[in-house]
Structures are given as structure tokens and as C-alpha cells.
Amino acid sequence: MKPTRTTQTVSVYIPSGSREKHLLERLIRLAEKRDRSLNYLIVEAITKYVDREETKQA
């Protein structure tokens, strides 16, 4: 039996205050510099944030 694969999609909204800081452009430059996708950097940042918050609550 072939396993089924589900894909979850997450959309990221960047508030207008962050746009003024050129957050998206900064992320794109960093992704290019690290030879990673923009999505990879965002998931990495979220993972580190969640890990850090869970550690605080433990």
C-alpha cells in the first residue's frame, strides 16, 4: 500500500510596520546568501521560536 502524503500550507502575513523595515527584502537577501529558500528560513525561525518558548514554560 502506497503511503499518502499530505501537504500543509502556511501563509505568512507581514504587518505594515514590519514592511517599513523591509523585512521581506532582508529575508530574501539572507536566503540567497545562505543558498536556502525563503520558506526554509521562515520555518527555521518559527521552529527556533517555538523551541525557545517551550523551554521558558518548562
Distance bins in CASP14 RR format, pairs under 12 A and 6 or more apart:
PFRMAT RR
TARGET T0000
AUTHOR 0000-0000-0000
RMODE 2
METHOD distances of the structure
MODEL  1
8 43 0 0 0 0 0 1 0 0 0 0 0
9 39 0 0 0 0 0 1 0 0 0 0 0
10 39 0 0 0 0 1 0 0 0 0 0 0
10 42 0 0 0 0 1 0 0 0 0 0 0
10 43 0 0 0 0 1 0 0 0 0 0 0
10 46 0 0 0 0 1 0 0 0 0 0 0
11 39 0 0 0 0 0 1 0 0 0 0 0
11 42 0 0 0 0 0 1 0 0 0 0 0
12 18 0 0 0 0 0 1 0 0 0 0 0
12 23 0 0 0 0 0 1 0 0 0 0 0
12 24 0 0 0 0 1 0 0 0 0 0 0
12 27 0 0 0 0 1 0 0 0 0 0 0
12 38 0 0 0 0 1 0 0 0 0 0 0
12 39 0 0 0 0 1 0 0 0 0 0 0
12 41 0 0 0 0 0 1 0 0 0 0 0
12 42 1 0 0 1 0 0 0 0 0 0 0
12 43 0 0 0 0 0 1 0 0 0 0 0
12 45 0 0 0 0 0 1 0 0 0 0 0
12 46 0 0 0 0 1 0 0 0 0 0 0
13 19 0 0 0 0 0 1 0 0 0 0 0
13 23 0 0 0 0 0 1 0 0 0 0 0
13 24 0 0 0 0 0 1 0 0 0 0 0
13 42 0 0 0 0 0 1 0 0 0 0 0
14 20 0 0 0 0 0 1 0 0 0 0 0
14 21 0 0 0 0 1 0 0 0 0 0 0
14 22 0 0 0 0 0 1 0 0 0 0 0
14 23 1 0 1 0 0 0 0 0 0 0 0
14 24 1 0 0 1 0 0 0 0 0 0 0
14 25 0 0 0 0 0 1 0 0 0 0 0
14 26 0 0 0 0 0 1 0 0 0 0 0
14 27 0 0 0 0 1 0 0 0 0 0 0
14 38 0 0 0 0 0 1 0 0 0 0 0
14 42 0 0 0 0 0 1 0 0 0 0 0
15 21 0 0 0 0 0 1 0 0 0 0 0
15 23 0 0 0 0 1 0 0 0 0 0 0
15 24 0 0 0 0 0 1 0 0 0 0 0
16 23 0 0 0 0 0 1 0 0 0 0 0
17 23 0 0 0 0 1 0 0 0 0 0 0
17 24 0 0 0 0 0 1 0 0 0 0 0
18 24 0 0 0 0 1 0 0 0 0 0 0
18 25 0 0 0 0 0 1 0 0 0 0 0
18 26 0 0 0 0 1 0 0 0 0 0 0
18 27 0 0 0 0 0 1 0 0 0 0 0
19 25 0 0 0 0 1 0 0 0 0 0 0
19 26 0 0 0 0 0 1 0 0 0 0 0
19 27 0 0 0 0 0 1 0 0 0 0 0
20 26 0 0 0 0 0 1 0 0 0 0 0
21 27 0 0 0 0 0 1 0 0 0 0 0
22 28 0 0 0 0 1 0 0 0 0 0 0
22 29 0 0 0 0 1 0 0 0 0 0 0
22 30 0 0 0 0 0 1 0 0 0 0 0
23 29 0 0 0 0 0 1 0 0 0 0 0
23 30 0 0 0 0 0 1 0 0 0 0 0
23 38 0 0 0 0 0 1 0 0 0 0 0
23 41 0 0 0 0 0 1 0 0 0 0 0
23 42 0 0 0 0 0 1 0 0 0 0 0
23 45 0 0 0 0 0 1 0 0 0 0 0
24 30 0 0 0 0 0 1 0 0 0 0 0
24 31 0 0 0 0 0 1 0 0 0 0 0
24 38 0 0 0 0 1 0 0 0 0 0 0
24 41 0 0 0 0 0 1 0 0 0 0 0
24 42 0 0 0 0 0 1 0 0 0 0 0
25 31 0 0 0 0 0 1 0 0 0 0 0
25 32 0 0 0 0 0 1 0 0 0 0 0
25 38 0 0 0 0 0 1 0 0 0 0 0
26 32 0 0 0 0 0 1 0 0 0 0 0
26 33 0 0 0 0 0 1 0 0 0 0 0
26 38 0 0 0 0 0 1 0 0 0 0 0
26 41 0 0 0 0 0 1 0 0 0 0 0
26 45 0 0 0 0 0 1 0 0 0 0 0
27 33 0 0 0 0 0 1 0 0 0 0 0
27 34 0 0 0 0 0 1 0 0 0 0 0
27 36 0 0 0 0 0 1 0 0 0 0 0
27 37 0 0 0 0 0 1 0 0 0 0 0
27 38 1 0 1 0 0 0 0 0 0 0 0
27 39 0 0 0 0 0 1 0 0 0 0 0
27 40 0 0 0 0 0 1 0 0 0 0 0
27 41 1 0 1 0 0 0 0 0 0 0 0
27 42 1 0 0 1 0 0 0 0 0 0 0
27 43 0 0 0 0 0 1 0 0 0 0 0
27 44 0 0 0 0 0 1 0 0 0 0 0
27 45 0 0 0 0 1 0 0 0 0 0 0
28 34 0 0 0 0 0 1 0 0 0 0 0
28 36 0 0 0 0 0 1 0 0 0 0 0
28 37 0 0 0 0 0 1 0 0 0 0 0
28 38 1 0 0 1 0 0 0 0 0 0 0
28 39 0 0 0 0 0 1 0 0 0 0 0
28 41 0 0 0 0 1 0 0 0 0 0 0
28 42 0 0 0 0 0 1 0 0 0 0 0
29 36 0 0 0 0 0 1 0 0 0 0 0
29 38 0 0 0 0 0 1 0 0 0 0 0
29 41 0 0 0 0 0 1 0 0 0 0 0
30 36 0 0 0 0 1 0 0 0 0 0 0
30 37 0 0 0 0 0 1 0 0 0 0 0
30 38 0 0 0 0 1 0 0 0 0 0 0
30 40 0 0 0 0 0 1 0 0 0 0 0
30 41 1 0 0 1 0 0 0 0 0 0 0
30 42 0 0 0 0 0 1 0 0 0 0 0
30 44 0 0 0 0 0 1 0 0 0 0 0
30 45 0 0 0 0 0 1 0 0 0 0 0
31 37 1 0 0 1 0 0 0 0 0 0 0
31 38 1 0 1 0 0 0 0 0 0 0 0
31 39 0 0 0 0 1 0 0 0 0 0 0
31 40 1 0 0 1 0 0 0 0 0 0 0
31 41 1 0 1 0 0 0 0 0 0 0 0
31 42 0 0 0 0 1 0 0 0 0 0 0
31 43 0 0 0 0 0 1 0 0 0 0 0
31 44 0 0 0 0 0 1 0 0 0 0 0
31 45 0 0 0 0 0 1 0 0 0 0 0
32 38 0 0 0 0 1 0 0 0 0 0 0
32 40 0 0 0 0 0 1 0 0 0 0 0
32 41 0 0 0 0 0 1 0 0 0 0 0
33 41 0 0 0 0 0 1 0 0 0 0 0
34 40 0 0 0 0 1 0 0 0 0 0 0
34 41 1 0 0 1 0 0 0 0 0 0 0
34 44 0 0 0 0 1 0 0 0 0 0 0
35 41 0 0 0 0 0 1 0 0 0 0 0
36 42 0 0 0 0 0 1 0 0 0 0 0
36 43 0 0 0 0 0 1 0 0 0 0 0
36 44 0 0 0 0 1 0 0 0 0 0 0
36 45 0 0 0 0 0 1 0 0 0 0 0
37 43 0 0 0 0 1 0 0 0 0 0 0
37 44 0 0 0 0 0 1 0 0 0 0 0
38 44 0 0 0 0 0 1 0 0 0 0 0
38 45 0 0 0 0 0 1 0 0 0 0 0
39 45 0 0 0 0 0 1 0 0 0 0 0
39 46 0 0 0 0 0 1 0 0 0 0 0
40 46 0 0 0 0 0 1 0 0 0 0 0
40 47 0 0 0 0 0 1 0 0 0 0 0
41 47 0 0 0 0 0 1 0 0 0 0 0
41 48 0 0 0 0 0 1 0 0 0 0 0
42 48 0 0 0 0 0 1 0 0 0 0 0
42 49 0 0 0 0 0 1 0 0 0 0 0
43 49 0 0 0 0 0 1 0 0 0 0 0
43 50 0 0 0 0 0 1 0 0 0 0 0
44 50 0 0 0 0 0 1 0 0 0 0 0
44 51 0 0 0 0 0 1 0 0 0 0 0
45 51 0 0 0 0 0 1 0 0 0 0 0
45 52 0 0 0 0 0 1 0 0 0 0 0
46 52 0 0 0 0 0 1 0 0 0 0 0
46 53 0 0 0 0 0 1 0 0 0 0 0
47 53 0 0 0 0 0 1 0 0 0 0 0
47 54 0 0 0 0 0 1 0 0 0 0 0
48 54 0 0 0 0 0 1 0 0 0 0 0
48 55 0 0 0 0 0 1 0 0 0 0 0
49 55 0 0 0 0 0 1 0 0 0 0 0
49 56 0 0 0 0 0 1 0 0 0 0 0
50 56 0 0 0 0 0 1 0 0 0 0 0
50 57 0 0 0 0 0 1 0 0 0 0 0
51 57 0 0 0 0 0 1 0 0 0 0 0
51 58 0 0 0 0 0 1 0 0 0 0 0
52 58 0 0 0 0 0 1 0 0 0 0 0
END
